[in-house]
Amino acid sequence: MTATDLGAGARIGNIQLAAGVRVSHFWTYMYASLICIGMMTNMNFSQPYILAEHLGITDPGVAGAITGRLTGITEIIALVLIWPFGMIADRIGRRPVLMLGIGLIGLSYSLYPWATEVAHLVYYRIIFGVGVAATASMTATIQNDYPLESSRGRLVGFSSAFNALGIVFATRLVSALPKWLQEAGLDPVAAGRYAYGAAAVVCFTSVLIFRFGLKGGVPESSHKRPPWAELVKAGFRQAKNPRILLAYVSAMTSRGDMVVAGLFVSLWATMAVKAAGGEAAVAQYQVFLPFAVMQVFAVLWSFIFGSILDRINRVAGMVLSLVLSVVAYGALYFIESPLDLRMLPLFALLGAAMAGAIMSGMALVGQEAPPRERGAVIGLMSMFGSIGIILAAGIGGVLFSAATPWAPFLLMAGAQAVLTVWALLVWLLAPGGSR
């Protein structure tokens, strides 16, 4: 047992939890990892159905532009609020902020399928954006609160595996329900409303689960709450550490990765099927398979890579994840259709790359950020992630509409290639500790 293991809490297999963290807290957080990321990702995945069936927008150019704009609006809201939520959590605790976030996400799901014009979607995505800001900042912060340093990589891997399973669950729930309900006799609009309503019920139920299952209070045993002014400065002050700065910038590409995969794979499939005279519900149902393959391999890689991160230099781990991402996103150039089953191995590689990119950044910032300022630091990191989503969705939407469907993926491959060079320099010049 190392010095950092003194005062340890419960143990889950080979994961050693921090003092005061119980087994019930751990498993409730795993449930949060399952639900929160799934519901955040599914909004982008399922949106083409709303555009096509509820609003009658089937032109790929128009749909691509609207998709990019809606996602950009959401992320601007998140960009403004995600850091303040991190600071609030350092003052009042993680649990109430996470409860607020998932509740607002549920509200947006309950409203979304009732939109009759694009302007309505904008209003509902603003609500969704506030929920995403609170939820994303808290799941990332709790992920670094609960483990001891010696187990950080393994817990991040465990959490990332539940993230991937949550995406499979959420996309299956909303992608399959409209098809099943239409086969049962409902019209496409009613089927969409029931599907989104089911997602809303899951979110509202989660509010209660978080209230009674997560650890309350602020993370420090002294419960001394940092002054607001100190928290505002903390995130930028910590950026003087080259490894934290690298983690900040990596959040731009890793979050951009997720939005490109979530938005444009589904949109690509939906527009292709509609152009051939098919139904959006069929496209959503069919595209679930490549999406599920992505997440299954994300789960497998999460467990493997989490263990690797606890054994190698964390900057080296980021270099490894970035190289994998460059290869995976660049390979999408060879896909003619996301519904072509011969392309499933490339989606498997894409899933592993997405999981590794997020894990390496979180493990690195968790290692480097002081516990007392961790909420503010991770909040600022999440802001960088929001900037990445805005750029990926905005530029990717333009490229999708004006060029070819695989263009947004090559955009991300190029961005990751540049970051790989930066990460190599940090590894050589300022590698930090091995863990």
Buried (B, 14 or more C-beta within 10 A) or exposed (E): EEEBEEEBBBEBEEBBBBEBBBEEBBEBBBBBBBBBBBBBBBBBBBBBBBBBBBBEBBBBEBBBBBBBBBBBBBBBBBBBBBBBBBBBBBBEBBBBBBBBBBBBBBBBBBBBBEBEEBEBBBEBBBBBBBBBBBBBBBBBBBBBBBBBBBBBBBBBBBBBBBBBBBBBBBBBBBBBBBBBBBEEEBEBBBBBBBBBBEBBEBBBEBBEBBBEBBBEEBBBEEEEBBEBEBBBEBBEBBBEBBBBBBBBBBBBBBBBBBBBBBBBBBBBBBBBBBEEEEBBBBBBBBBBBBBBBBBBBBBBBBBBBBEBBBEBBBBBBBBBBBBBBBBBBBBBEEBEBBBEEEBBEBBBBBBBBBBBBBBBBBBBBBBBBEEBBBBBBBBBBBBBBBBBBBBBBBBBBBBBBEEEBBBBBBBBBEBBBEBBEBBBEBBEEEBBEEB
